[in-house]
Amino acid sequence: MKKDLFFGIPVYNEESNLKKTLNSLNKEVINLNINVKTFLCINGCTDNSLNIAKKCKKRFLRLNITILESEIGKLNAQKKIVSFIPKQDPICFLDADIILKKNCLKNILMEMKTNKELIVVGAFPVAKTYLGKNIWKRI
């Protein structure tokens, strides 16, 4: 397996979350023996996400951040990101409002190394527990 790993993060109005997400990503890659390239694609933001992204680029040097811009829409952002990544290299797409748990990247890389035929790893986020009375929000 190559020692390069690409991260793609579509960003749409995530000024309150982006720094936390990148901080958690930085904590996960800091002890891994891989080259990391992170693409943030600002797609139609109307908030301060672009300025936050620029500050994070300077702060989290280990993430090797490149800031891209696209038309509004997650798919447009993902297409733009993919156009900058060499074919056959692994890409991890993250939402701009997640916090990575400790060792999650290490575990994913171990699975990829152990299972050479593995080409796609997927997951779904677990929503916060809703404690309200609305039965439909609990489902």
N, C-alpha and C positions, 0 to 999 in steps of 0.2 A: 504494500500500500504506500502511496506517495505520502510525503510528510507535509503536504499542503492541505489546508481546509478553508473553504470559503463559507462565509456567512452572508446571507441576504436578509435585510430587514426593511420591508416597506414601511414608510412612516407617513401617517396621515393624522395631523392634529394630535400629536403625542407629547407635547411639551412637558406635561407633568409626569410622564412615565419613562421617556427615552433614556435619561441619565441613569435611572435605576436598572433598567434592562442592560445597558452597556456595562455598568459596574458589575453586575452579576456575571455577564459573559467574560469580562476581564478576569475576574476571580477564578473562573473555571479554566481559562487557557493559560494562565500565568505559569503553571507548573507542568504543562504538557510540552512534549518535545516535538512540536509541529509549527510550521509557518502558518500564520493566520492572516487572512485578508477579509475585511468586513466592508460590505457595501450597504450604505444607508441610502434608500431612494425616497426622496421627498416627493410625494405625489399629490399636488394640489392643496397643500396645507394653507390654512388661513390664520394659524396661530404662530407661535415663536419657535416651532420645531426646527427650522433651518438654523437659527442662531444657537440653539441648544446642541444640535449636531456638530456645528463648527467648534464649539467649546469642548465637546467630548472628543473630537478628533485630536485636539491638542493634549487633552488629559490622558486618554487611554492609548498611548503610543503602541503598546503591544498588539492592539487589535488591528493596526494598519488600516485605518478607516478611509474609505473613499466615499464622497458624497455625490450622489447622482440626483437628477430631477426628472420626473415624468409627468404625464397627464394624470389627472385624478383617477384613482382606481387601483386596487391591490394587484390585479392581473397586469396592468400596465407597468407597475413598479417591478413586479417579478420578471416580466419580459425584459425590461431594461437591465436589470441585474444580471440575468442569465447571458445577455449579449456581451458582458464583460468578463465572463468566466470561461477558461479553456474547457473544451469538451473532455469528458471522462474524469474530471476532477470532482470530488464530492462537494455538494452544496447543502448547507443547512439553512433553511428558511426559518426565521423566528418572527413572531409578532413583536411589535415595539412596546408591548405592555406586559411582558412576562418577566419573571424572575427565575433564573435557572437554579435548580437544586444542586447541592454539592455532589460532585463526581458524576453528574449526568453525562457530560461530554466524554469523560474517561470511559464510562460504560459503553457509550455508543461506539467509540473508536475501538474498544476491545472486541465488540461484536463484529465490527467491520473487518477487523484483522483475523478473527477466528473463522468467520464465514465469508470466504473470498467471493462467493457467488452473490452475496448481499449487495444490492444496488440501491435500494430505497429503504429508508427508515422513516416511519411515520408515527405520529403520536397525536393525541388530542388533549387539549387543556382540561383540567378539572376545575369546574366552576367553584367559586366560593360558596360555602354553605349558606343557604337562605334560611333565616330564622323567622321570617314574617308569617302572616296568617293566610296569604294568598296561595291557594292550593296549586294554581297554574305555574307560579314562579318556583315552586318546589320541585316540579317535574323536570 
